[in-house]
Amino acid sequence: MERSLALVYVVDLSRPEPWDELRDLKDELEKYQPGMSGKAHMVIANKADLLGGEGDPDAVEEARGKLRRLEEYVKTDMVVKTPDGERILDVIPTSAKMSQNLKKVVVLMQKYVQQARTVKV
């Protein structure tokens, strides 16, 4: 992980409080190596198929509420300090089951790695 140019957090939207999961992941990274969480660029909110209009309307609304709360948590508590200021992590809802936003994740990761390479040179 030390040689990685960009890291991504993955949380499960079907969990009761994915923002707590995210906080725990960040804390574990910092315990592993202080400053490592600064390499993070994105939060993947997996199981976003729960957000679709199909299924139980209450479950859909609950999943949408979790995503909104996760996005707010990232904006307020997961800000990464950079030499140029601050960086807000992208939150991308994905569904491996439905292949939702997977191409977007790949494109963004390519961008993050390219940016990190440019900064290192």
N, CA, C and O atoms as CSV, one atom per row, in Angstrom:
chain,resi,resn,atom,element,x,y,z
A,1,MET,N,N,0.814,-1.190,0.000
A,1,MET,CA,C,0.000,0.000,0.000
A,1,MET,C,C,0.860,1.257,0.000
A,1,MET,O,O,0.452,2.295,-0.521
A,2,GLU,N,N,2.036,1.162,0.578
A,2,GLU,CA,C,2.881,2.349,0.666
A,2,GLU,C,C,3.227,2.910,-0.715
A,2,GLU,O,O,3.363,4.122,-0.878
A,3,ARG,N,N,3.367,2.035,-1.698
A,3,ARG,CA,C,3.740,2.479,-3.041
A,3,ARG,C,C,2.539,2.873,-3.889
A,3,ARG,O,O,2.708,3.383,-4.997
A,4,SER,N,N,1.345,2.649,-3.394
A,4,SER,CA,C,0.138,3.007,-4.144
A,4,SER,C,C,0.057,4.518,-4.296
A,4,SER,O,O,0.363,5.268,-3.369
A,5,LEU,N,N,-0.358,4.947,-5.477
A,5,LEU,CA,C,-0.488,6.377,-5.736
A,5,LEU,C,C,-1.855,6.912,-5.346
A,5,LEU,O,O,-2.006,8.103,-5.071
A,6,ALA,N,N,-2.851,6.033,-5.320
A,6,ALA,CA,C,-4.206,6.459,-4.962
A,6,ALA,C,C,-4.926,5.287,-4.315
A,6,ALA,O,O,-4.808,4.141,-4.749
A,7,LEU,N,N,-5.671,5.601,-3.270
A,7,LEU,CA,C,-6.443,4.581,-2.571
A,7,LEU,C,C,-7.929,4.905,-2.641
A,7,LEU,O,O,-8.328,6.052,-2.843
A,8,VAL,N,N,-8.737,3.863,-2.468
A,8,VAL,CA,C,-10.182,3.985,-2.512
A,8,VAL,C,C,-10.763,3.257,-1.304
A,8,VAL,O,O,-10.329,2.155,-0.968
A,9,TYR,N,N,-11.731,3.867,-0.665
A,9,TYR,CA,C,-12.486,3.188,0.385
A,9,TYR,C,C,-13.700,2.537,-0.266
A,9,TYR,O,O,-14.296,3.104,-1.182
A,10,VAL,N,N,-14.068,1.343,0.208
A,10,VAL,CA,C,-15.283,0.676,-0.263
A,10,VAL,C,C,-16.149,0.380,0.958
A,10,VAL,O,O,-15.721,-0.292,1.896
A,11,VAL,N,N,-17.374,0.897,0.924
A,11,VAL,CA,C,-18.324,0.631,2.007
A,11,VAL,C,C,-19.588,0.017,1.421
A,11,VAL,O,O,-19.867,0.138,0.228
A,12,ASP,N,N,-20.333,-0.636,2.278
A,12,ASP,CA,C,-21.511,-1.392,1.885
A,12,ASP,C,C,-22.766,-0.621,2.286
A,12,ASP,O,O,-23.031,-0.429,3.473
A,13,LEU,N,N,-23.533,-0.182,1.297
A,13,LEU,CA,C,-24.758,0.579,1.589
A,13,LEU,C,C,-25.831,-0.250,2.282
A,13,LEU,O,O,-26.783,0.305,2.831
A,14,SER,N,N,-25.689,-1.556,2.263
A,14,SER,CA,C,-26.692,-2.375,2.939
A,14,SER,C,C,-26.428,-2.454,4.448
A,14,SER,O,O,-27.276,-2.938,5.198
A,15,ARG,N,N,-25.273,-1.989,4.890
A,15,ARG,CA,C,-24.956,-1.976,6.322
A,15,ARG,C,C,-25.763,-0.875,7.013
A,15,ARG,O,O,-26.162,0.093,6.367
A,16,PRO,N,N,-26.005,-1.014,8.316
A,16,PRO,CA,C,-26.828,-0.021,9.019
A,16,PRO,C,C,-26.254,1.401,8.969
A,16,PRO,O,O,-27.005,2.358,8.784
A,17,GLU,N,N,-24.934,1.550,9.131
A,17,GLU,CA,C,-24.321,2.883,9.170
A,17,GLU,C,C,-22.987,2.858,8.421
A,17,GLU,O,O,-21.933,2.757,9.048
A,18,PRO,N,N,-23.020,2.949,7.091
A,18,PRO,CA,C,-21.785,2.844,6.316
A,18,PRO,C,C,-20.765,3.939,6.626
A,18,PRO,O,O,-19.572,3.737,6.395
A,19,TRP,N,N,-21.197,5.086,7.140
A,19,TRP,CA,C,-20.272,6.157,7.510
A,19,TRP,C,C,-19.397,5.728,8.684
A,19,TRP,O,O,-18.245,6.151,8.782
A,20,ASP,N,N,-19.930,4.893,9.573
A,20,ASP,CA,C,-19.116,4.368,10.674
A,20,ASP,C,C,-18.067,3.403,10.139
A,20,ASP,O,O,-16.929,3.382,10.606
A,21,GLU,N,N,-18.464,2.614,9.163
A,21,GLU,CA,C,-17.533,1.697,8.502
A,21,GLU,C,C,-16.396,2.490,7.856
A,21,GLU,O,O,-15.232,2.099,7.938
A,22,LEU,N,N,-16.739,3.584,7.226
A,22,LEU,CA,C,-15.748,4.437,6.582
A,22,LEU,C,C,-14.789,5.044,7.608
A,22,LEU,O,O,-13.577,5.065,7.393
A,23,ARG,N,N,-15.326,5.528,8.707
A,23,ARG,CA,C,-14.491,6.082,9.778
A,23,ARG,C,C,-13.509,5.028,10.292
A,23,ARG,O,O,-12.334,5.317,10.513
A,24,ASP,N,N,-14.004,3.807,10.480
A,24,ASP,CA,C,-13.148,2.722,10.956
A,24,ASP,C,C,-12.041,2.405,9.958
A,24,ASP,O,O,-10.900,2.167,10.351
A,25,LEU,N,N,-12.370,2.402,8.672
A,25,LEU,CA,C,-11.358,2.144,7.642
A,25,LEU,C,C,-10.264,3.207,7.662
A,25,LEU,O,O,-9.078,2.890,7.572
A,26,LYS,N,N,-10.669,4.462,7.781
A,26,LYS,CA,C,-9.691,5.552,7.838
A,26,LYS,C,C,-8.804,5.407,9.074
A,26,LYS,O,O,-7.586,5.563,8.989
A,27,ASP,N,N,-9.413,5.109,10.218
A,27,ASP,CA,C,-8.644,4.940,11.450
A,27,ASP,C,C,-7.640,3.787,11.322
A,27,ASP,O,O,-6.503,3.900,11.780
A,28,GLU,N,N,-8.059,2.688,10.703
A,28,GLU,CA,C,-7.159,1.545,10.512
A,28,GLU,C,C,-5.989,1.905,9.606
A,28,GLU,O,O,-4.855,1.499,9.860
A,29,LEU,N,N,-6.265,2.672,8.538
A,29,LEU,CA,C,-5.178,3.124,7.657
A,29,LEU,C,C,-4.177,3.981,8.418
A,29,LEU,O,O,-2.967,3.821,8.259
A,30,GLU,N,N,-4.677,4.879,9.235
A,30,GLU,CA,C,-3.797,5.770,9.995
A,30,GLU,C,C,-3.003,5.007,11.057
A,30,GLU,O,O,-1.860,5.366,11.343
A,31,LYS,N,N,-3.584,3.972,11.640
A,31,LYS,CA,C,-2.842,3.149,12.592
A,31,LYS,C,C,-1.757,2.356,11.881
A,31,LYS,O,O,-0.663,2.160,12.411
A,32,TYR,N,N,-2.076,1.901,10.671
A,32,TYR,CA,C,-1.111,1.141,9.873
A,32,TYR,C,C,0.087,2.012,9.522
A,32,TYR,O,O,1.238,1.623,9.721
A,33,GLN,N,N,-0.207,3.201,8.993
A,33,GLN,CA,C,0.849,4.153,8.663
A,33,GLN,C,C,0.267,5.561,8.687
A,33,GLN,O,O,-0.570,5.903,7.852
A,34,PRO,N,N,0.706,6.374,9.637
A,34,PRO,CA,C,0.200,7.752,9.698
A,34,PRO,C,C,0.369,8.475,8.354
A,34,PRO,O,O,1.426,8.410,7.726
A,35,GLY,N,N,-0.688,9.158,7.937
A,35,GLY,CA,C,-0.678,9.881,6.667
A,35,GLY,C,C,-1.185,9.078,5.489
A,35,GLY,O,O,-1.430,9.642,4.422
A,36,MET,N,N,-1.352,7.757,5.655
A,36,MET,CA,C,-1.783,6.901,4.551
A,36,MET,C,C,-3.167,7.286,4.037
A,36,MET,O,O,-3.434,7.166,2.842
A,37,SER,N,N,-4.046,7.745,4.917
A,37,SER,CA,C,-5.400,8.096,4.470
A,37,SER,C,C,-5.388,9.281,3.517
A,37,SER,O,O,-6.369,9.514,2.812
A,38,GLY,N,N,-4.299,10.029,3.483
A,38,GLY,CA,C,-4.178,11.146,2.555
A,38,GLY,C,C,-4.102,10.712,1.095
A,38,GLY,O,O,-4.278,11.528,0.191
A,39,LYS,N,N,-3.841,9.430,0.866
A,39,LYS,CA,C,-3.804,8.911,-0.511
A,39,LYS,C,C,-5.196,8.585,-1.039
A,39,LYS,O,O,-5.362,8.285,-2.221
A,40,ALA,N,N,-6.195,8.645,-0.160
A,40,ALA,CA,C,-7.562,8.299,-0.575
A,40,ALA,C,C,-8.127,9.385,-1.486
A,40,ALA,O,O,-7.916,10.577,-1.262
A,41,HIS,N,N,-8.841,8.955,-2.506
A,41,HIS,CA,C,-9.457,9.869,-3.468
A,41,HIS,C,C,-10.947,9.625,-3.648
A,41,HIS,O,O,-11.666,10.495,-4.139
A,42,MET,N,N,-11.416,8.441,-3.252
A,42,MET,CA,C,-12.786,8.075,-3.592
A,42,MET,C,C,-13.371,7.155,-2.529
A,42,MET,O,O,-12.658,6.388,-1.882
A,43,VAL,N,N,-14.682,7.251,-2.366
A,43,VAL,CA,C,-15.442,6.310,-1.557
A,43,VAL,C,C,-16.415,5.615,-2.504
A,43,VAL,O,O,-17.258,6.256,-3.131
A,44,ILE,N,N,-16.284,4.311,-2.594
A,44,ILE,CA,C,-17.228,3.529,-3.390
A,44,ILE,C,C,-18.315,3.038,-2.447
A,44,ILE,O,O,-18.045,2.323,-1.482
A,45,ALA,N,N,-19.539,3.433,-2.741
A,45,ALA,CA,C,-20.698,2.984,-1.964
A,45,ALA,C,C,-21.311,1.811,-2.713
A,45,ALA,O,O,-22.126,1.992,-3.618
A,46,ASN,N,N,-20.910,0.608,-2.325
A,46,ASN,CA,C,-21.330,-0.598,-3.029
A,46,ASN,C,C,-22.765,-0.987,-2.658
A,46,ASN,O,O,-23.315,-0.546,-1.649
A,47,LYS,N,N,-23.334,-1.813,-3.500
A,47,LYS,CA,C,-24.722,-2.273,-3.383
A,47,LYS,C,C,-25.706,-1.137,-3.644
A,47,LYS,O,O,-26.755,-1.041,-3.007
A,48,ALA,N,N,-25.342,-0.282,-4.595
A,48,ALA,CA,C,-26.206,0.842,-4.964
A,48,ALA,C,C,-27.448,0.389,-5.715
A,48,ALA,O,O,-28.345,1.193,-5.970
A,49,ASP,N,N,-27.511,-0.888,-6.071
A,49,ASP,CA,C,-28.743,-1.381,-6.692
A,49,ASP,C,C,-29.915,-1.220,-5.728
A,49,ASP,O,O,-31.071,-1.235,-6.150
A,50,LEU,N,N,-29.623,-1.067,-4.437
A,50,LEU,CA,C,-30.674,-0.811,-3.443
A,50,LEU,C,C,-31.336,0.546,-3.665
A,50,LEU,O,O,-32.442,0.784,-3.180
A,51,LEU,N,N,-30.652,1.449,-4.408
A,51,LEU,CA,C,-31.182,2.798,-4.641
A,51,LEU,C,C,-32.227,2.830,-5.741
A,51,LEU,O,O,-32.965,3.806,-5.871
A,52,GLY,N,N,-32.295,1.778,-6.526
A,52,GLY,CA,C,-33.207,1.758,-7.665
A,52,GLY,C,C,-34.661,1.856,-7.249
A,52,GLY,O,O,-35.008,1.597,-6.097
A,53,GLY,N,N,-35.488,2.224,-8.175
A,53,GLY,CA,C,-36.905,2.392,-7.901
A,53,GLY,C,C,-37.657,1.086,-7.717
A,53,GLY,O,O,-38.819,1.086,-7.310
A,54,GLU,N,N,-36.991,-0.036,-8.019
A,54,GLU,CA,C,-37.651,-1.329,-7.887
A,54,GLU,C,C,-37.575,-1.803,-6.436
A,54,GLU,O,O,-36.670,-1.417,-5.696
A,55,GLY,N,N,-38.508,-2.620,-6.048
A,55,GLY,CA,C,-38.482,-3.172,-4.700
A,55,GLY,C,C,-39.315,-2.357,-3.736
A,55,GLY,O,O,-40.102,-1.497,-4.133
A,56,ASP,N,N,-39.128,-2.643,-2.475
A,56,ASP,CA,C,-39.881,-2.003,-1.397
A,56,ASP,C,C,-39.566,-0.508,-1.343
A,56,ASP,O,O,-38.405,-0.137,-1.173
A,57,PRO,N,N,-40.570,0.357,-1.483
A,57,PRO,CA,C,-40.330,1.811,-1.475
A,57,PRO,C,C,-39.639,2.305,-0.196
A,57,PRO,O,O,-38.820,3.223,-0.247
A,58,ASP,N,N,-39.967,1.701,0.939
A,58,ASP,CA,C,-39.321,2.105,2.194
A,58,ASP,C,C,-37.832,1.761,2.188
A,58,ASP,O,O,-37.006,2.539,2.665
A,59,ALA,N,N,-37.498,0.591,1.645
A,59,ALA,CA,C,-36.098,0.175,1.571
A,59,ALA,C,C,-35.316,1.075,0.617
A,59,ALA,O,O,-34.165,1.419,0.883
A,60,VAL,N,N,-35.946,1.452,-0.491
A,60,VAL,CA,C,-35.306,2.345,-1.460
A,60,VAL,C,C,-35.036,3.699,-0.809
A,60,VAL,O,O,-33.944,4.250,-0.949
A,61,GLU,N,N,-36.023,4.231,-0.101
A,61,GLU,CA,C,-35.851,5.532,0.551
A,61,GLU,C,C,-34.781,5.459,1.645
A,61,GLU,O,O,-34.008,6.400,1.824
A,62,GLU,N,N,-34.740,4.354,2.363
A,62,GLU,CA,C,-33.717,4.179,3.397
A,62,GLU,C,C,-32.316,4.176,2.778
A,62,GLU,O,O,-31.401,4.809,3.303
A,63,ALA,N,N,-32.155,3.464,1.666
A,63,ALA,CA,C,-30.859,3.411,0.984
A,63,ALA,C,C,-30.461,4.792,0.466
A,63,ALA,O,O,-29.297,5.178,0.567
A,64,ARG,N,N,-31.404,5.525,-0.080
A,64,ARG,CA,C,-31.110,6.883,-0.565
A,64,ARG,C,C,-30.712,7.796,0.593
A,64,ARG,O,O,-29.815,8.626,0.452
A,65,GLY,N,N,-31.371,7.644,1.720
A,65,GLY,CA,C,-31.015,8.424,2.906
A,65,GLY,C,C,-29.612,8.094,3.393
A,65,GLY,O,O,-28.868,8.987,3.797
A,66,LYS,N,N,-29.249,6.821,3.359
A,66,LYS,CA,C,-27.901,6.410,3.762
A,66,LYS,C,C,-26.853,7.025,2.841
A,66,LYS,O,O,-25.807,7.486,3.297
A,67,LEU,N,N,-27.141,7.028,1.544
A,67,LEU,CA,C,-26.188,7.616,0.601
A,67,LEU,C,C,-26.028,9.108,0.864
A,67,LEU,O,O,-24.908,9.619,0.860
A,68,ARG,N,N,-27.128,9.809,1.093
A,68,ARG,CA,C,-27.043,11.248,1.388
A,68,ARG,C,C,-26.228,11.491,2.661
A,68,ARG,O,O,-25.387,12.388,2.705
A,69,ARG,N,N,-26.480,10.694,3.681
A,69,ARG,CA,C,-25.740,10.871,4.941
A,69,ARG,C,C,-24.260,10.539,4.754
A,69,ARG,O,O,-23.398,11.217,5.313
A,70,LEU,N,N,-23.965,9.510,3.976
A,70,LEU,CA,C,-22.576,9.157,3.686
A,70,LEU,C,C,-21.881,10.293,2.950
A,70,LEU,O,O,-20.750,10.648,3.281
A,71,GLU,N,N,-22.550,10.863,1.954
A,71,GLU,CA,C,-21.971,11.985,1.206
A,71,GLU,C,C,-21.701,13.172,2.128
A,71,GLU,O,O,-20.661,13.821,2.013
A,72,GLU,N,N,-22.611,13.455,3.023
A,72,GLU,CA,C,-22.419,14.561,3.968
A,72,GLU,C,C,-21.267,14.268,4.922
A,72,GLU,O,O,-20.466,15.154,5.223
A,73,TYR,N,N,-21.183,13.042,5.391
A,73,TYR,CA,C,-20.084,12.650,6.274
A,73,TYR,C,C,-18.737,12.848,5.571
A,73,TYR,O,O,-17.791,13.369,6.161
A,74,VAL,N,N,-18.663,12.433,4.321
A,74,VAL,CA,C,-17.418,12.570,3.556
A,74,VAL,C,C,-17.047,14.043,3.411
A,74,VAL,O,O,-15.877,14.396,3.552
A,75,LYS,N,N,-18.017,14.905,3.133
A,75,LYS,CA,C,-17.755,16.337,2.958
A,75,LYS,C,C,-17.294,17.013,4.241
A,75,LYS,O,O,-16.530,17.977,4.193
A,76,THR,N,N,-17.749,16.519,5.386
A,76,THR,CA,C,-17.425,17.192,6.638
A,76,THR,C,C,-16.300,16.528,7.424
A,76,THR,O,O,-15.532,17.210,8.103
A,77,ASP,N,N,-16.194,15.191,7.339
A,77,ASP,CA,C,-15.251,14.482,8.204
A,77,ASP,C,C,-14.128,13.743,7.483
A,77,ASP,O,O,-13.242,13.189,8.134
A,78,MET,N,N,-14.149,13.724,6.166
A,78,MET,CA,C,-13.137,12.967,5.424
A,78,MET,C,C,-12.312,13.865,4.497
A,78,MET,O,O,-11.740,13.382,3.520
A,79,VAL,N,N,-12.247,15.139,4.789
A,79,VAL,CA,C,-11.507,16.078,3.959
A,79,VAL,C,C,-10.016,15.749,4.050
A,79,VAL,O,O,-9.475,15.564,5.140
A,80,VAL,N,N,-9.368,15.681,2.898
A,80,VAL,CA,C,-7.941,15.367,2.836
A,80,VAL,C,C,-7.164,16.670,2.661
A,80,VAL,O,O,-7.440,17.448,1.748
A,81,LYS,N,N,-6.211,16.896,3.525
A,81,LYS,CA,C,-5.353,18.081,3.422
A,81,LYS,C,C,-4.279,17.804,2.369
A,81,LYS,O,O,-3.644,16.749,2.375
A,82,THR,N,N,-4.086,18.767,1.467
A,82,THR,CA,C,-3.085,18.652,0.412
A,82,THR,C,C,-2.189,19.881,0.444
A,82,THR,O,O,-2.534,20.870,1.092
A,83,PRO,N,N,-1.052,19.846,-0.233
A,83,PRO,CA,C,-0.194,21.040,-0.291
A,83,PRO,C,C,-0.906,22.253,-0.890
A,83,PRO,O,O,-0.562,23.395,-0.588
A,84,ASP,N,N,-1.901,21.993,-1.741
A,84,ASP,CA,C,-2.640,23.077,-2.403
A,84,ASP,C,C,-3.901,23.483,-1.657
A,84,ASP,O,O,-4.610,24.387,-2.098
A,85,GLY,N,N,-4.195,22.832,-0.533
A,85,GLY,CA,C,-5.418,23.151,0.218
A,85,GLY,C,C,-6.077,21.899,0.745
A,85,GLY,O,O,-5.507,21.175,1.562
A,86,GLU,N,N,-7.287,21.649,0.270
A,86,GLU,CA,C,-8.044,20.490,0.723
A,86,GLU,C,C,-8.672,19.776,-0.470
A,86,GLU,O,O,-8.934,20.377,-1.512
A,87,ARG,N,N,-8.906,18.472,-0.288
A,87,ARG,CA,C,-9.546,17.674,-1.334
A,87,ARG,C,C,-10.736,16.941,-0.709
A,87,ARG,O,O,-10.616,16.312,0.343
A,88,ILE,N,N,-11.864,17.034,-1.370
A,88,ILE,CA,C,-13.056,16.297,-0.953
A,88,ILE,C,C,-13.095,15.000,-1.758
A,88,ILE,O,O,-12.972,15.019,-2.982
A,89,LEU,N,N,-13.263,13.897,-1.078
A,89,LEU,CA,C,-13.315,12.611,-1.761
A,89,LEU,C,C,-14.586,12.505,-2.597
A,89,LEU,O,O,-15.651,12.974,-2.194
A,90,ASP,N,N,-14.461,11.887,-3.757
A,90,ASP,CA,C,-15.629,11.584,-4.583
A,90,ASP,C,C,-16.365,10.405,-3.947
A,90,ASP,O,O,-15.733,9.460,-3.475
A,91,VAL,N,N,-17.682,10.459,-3.934
A,91,VAL,CA,C,-18.506,9.342,-3.478
A,91,VAL,C,C,-19.235,8.811,-4.701
A,91,VAL,O,O,-20.022,9.519,-5.329
A,92,ILE,N,N,-18.960,7.548,-5.030
A,92,ILE,CA,C,-19.542,6.953,-6.225
A,92,ILE,C,C,-20.367,5.738,-5.820
A,92,ILE,O,O,-19.812,4.745,-5.348
A,93,PRO,N,N,-21.692,5.801,-5.997
A,93,PRO,CA,C,-22.503,4.618,-5.739
A,93,PRO,C,C,-22.296,3.605,-6.864
A,93,PRO,O,O,-22.375,3.951,-8.043
A,94,THR,N,N,-22.033,2.360,-6.492
A,94,THR,CA,C,-21.807,1.325,-7.501
A,94,THR,C,C,-22.649,0.092,-7.176
A,94,THR,O,O,-23.122,-0.099,-6.056
A,95,SER,N,N,-22.808,-0.716,-8.188
A,95,SER,CA,C,-23.435,-2.019,-8.015
A,95,SER,C,C,-22.706,-3.004,-8.914
A,95,SER,O,O,-22.818,-2.945,-10.138
A,96,ALA,N,N,-21.966,-3.901,-8.300
A,96,ALA,CA,C,-21.299,-4.940,-9.085
A,96,ALA,C,C,-22.354,-5.821,-9.750
A,96,ALA,O,O,-22.182,-6.264,-10.886
A,97,LYS,N,N,-23.425,-6.063,-9.043
A,97,LYS,CA,C,-24.526,-6.897,-9.554
A,97,LYS,C,C,-25.105,-6.325,-10.845
A,97,LYS,O,O,-25.412,-7.072,-11.774
A,98,MET,N,N,-25.256,-5.000,-10.905
A,98,MET,CA,C,-25.862,-4.338,-12.061
A,98,MET,C,C,-24.820,-3.650,-12.954
A,98,MET,O,O,-25.181,-2.985,-13.925
A,99,SER,N,N,-23.541,-3.806,-12.633
A,99,SER,CA,C,-22.450,-3.139,-13.357
A,99,SER,C,C,-22.634,-1.621,-13.388
A,99,SER,O,O,-22.298,-0.969,-14.376
A,100,GLN,N,N,-23.161,-1.075,-12.321
A,100,GLN,CA,C,-23.463,0.355,-12.239
A,100,GLN,C,C,-22.224,1.140,-11.829
A,100,GLN,O,O,-21.607,0.856,-10.803
A,101,ASN,N,N,-21.869,2.124,-12.637
A,101,ASN,CA,C,-20.786,3.079,-12.380
A,101,ASN,C,C,-19.390,2.468,-12.325
A,101,ASN,O,O,-18.455,3.126,-11.870
A,102,LEU,N,N,-19.227,1.239,-12.772
A,102,LEU,CA,C,-17.908,0.614,-12.710
A,102,LEU,C,C,-16.930,1.289,-13.670
A,102,LEU,O,O,-15.763,1.479,-13.327
A,103,LYS,N,N,-17.388,1.650,-14.861
A,103,LYS,CA,C,-16.519,2.356,-15.806
A,103,LYS,C,C,-16.117,3.717,-15.247
A,103,LYS,O,O,-14.978,4.152,-15.416
A,104,LYS,N,N,-17.047,4.379,-14.590
A,104,LYS,CA,C,-16.759,5.681,-13.986
A,104,LYS,C,C,-15.656,5.551,-12.939
A,104,LYS,O,O,-14.765,6.397,-12.868
A,105,VAL,N,N,-15.711,4.504,-12.134
A,105,VAL,CA,C,-14.682,4.267,-11.116
A,105,VAL,C,C,-13.317,4.088,-11.779
A,105,VAL,O,O,-12.326,4.659,-11.325
A,106,VAL,N,N,-13.263,3.303,-12.844
A,106,VAL,CA,C,-11.992,3.056,-13.539
A,106,VAL,C,C,-11.435,4.356,-14.119
A,106,VAL,O,O,-10.243,4.632,-13.985
A,107,VAL,N,N,-12.279,5.145,-14.754
A,107,VAL,CA,C,-11.835,6.410,-15.344
A,107,VAL,C,C,-11.309,7.352,-14.261
A,107,VAL,O,O,-10.262,7.975,-14.437
A,108,LEU,N,N,-12.024,7.459,-13.153
A,108,LEU,CA,C,-11.575,8.326,-12.065
A,108,LEU,C,C,-10.263,7.837,-11.462
A,108,LEU,O,O,-9.387,8.643,-11.152
A,109,MET,N,N,-10.121,6.524,-11.293
A,109,MET,CA,C,-8.865,6.003,-10.738
A,109,MET,C,C,-7.692,6.302,-11.668
A,109,MET,O,O,-6.602,6.642,-11.207
A,110,GLN,N,N,-7.911,6.176,-12.964
A,110,GLN,CA,C,-6.854,6.523,-13.914
A,110,GLN,C,C,-6.457,7.988,-13.756
A,110,GLN,O,O,-5.273,8.323,-13.791
A,111,LYS,N,N,-7.445,8.853,-13.584
A,111,LYS,CA,C,-7.191,10.281,-13.395
A,111,LYS,C,C,-6.402,10.525,-12.109
A,111,LYS,O,O,-5.438,11.290,-12.110
A,112,TYR,N,N,-6.805,9.883,-11.016
A,112,TYR,CA,C,-6.116,10.074,-9.735
A,112,TYR,C,C,-4.657,9.634,-9.810
A,112,TYR,O,O,-3.767,10.319,-9.306
A,113,VAL,N,N,-4.420,8.495,-10.440
A,113,VAL,CA,C,-3.052,7.985,-10.556
A,113,VAL,C,C,-2.219,8.922,-11.423
A,113,VAL,O,O,-1.073,9.223,-11.090
A,114,GLN,N,N,-2.787,9.381,-12.529
A,114,GLN,CA,C,-2.063,10.309,-13.392
A,114,GLN,C,C,-1.733,11.604,-12.648
A,114,GLN,O,O,-0.621,12.119,-12.767
A,115,GLN,N,N,-2.671,12.123,-11.898
A,115,GLN,CA,C,-2.416,13.339,-11.109
A,115,GLN,C,C,-1.304,13.097,-10.095
A,115,GLN,O,O,-0.433,13.948,-9.918
A,116,ALA,N,N,-1.326,11.953,-9.434
A,116,ALA,CA,C,-0.297,11.647,-8.428
A,116,ALA,C,C,1.069,11.525,-9.083
A,116,ALA,O,O,2.070,11.960,-8.513
A,117,ARG,N,N,1.120,10.942,-10.266
A,117,ARG,CA,C,2.394,10.839,-10.980
A,117,ARG,C,C,2.923,12.206,-11.369
A,117,ARG,O,O,4.127,12.451,-11.305
A,118,THR,N,N,2.034,13.091,-11.768
A,118,THR,CA,C,2.436,14.445,-12.149
A,118,THR,C,C,2.988,15.190,-10.961
A,118,THR,O,O,3.977,15.913,-11.091
A,119,VAL,N,N,2.372,15.032,-9.804
A,119,VAL,CA,C,2.822,15.714,-8.592
A,119,VAL,C,C,4.177,15.187,-8.142
A,119,VAL,O,O,5.007,15.956,-7.658
A,120,LYS,N,N,4.416,13.865,-8.297
A,120,LYS,CA,C,5.653,13.254,-7.848
A,120,LYS,C,C,6.848,13.660,-8.709
A,120,LYS,O,O,7.979,13.680,-8.224
A,121,VAL,N,N,6.609,13.982,-9.972
A,121,VAL,CA,C,7.715,14.294,-10.896
A,121,VAL,C,C,8.329,15.635,-10.598
A,121,VAL,O,O,9.267,16.049,-11.279
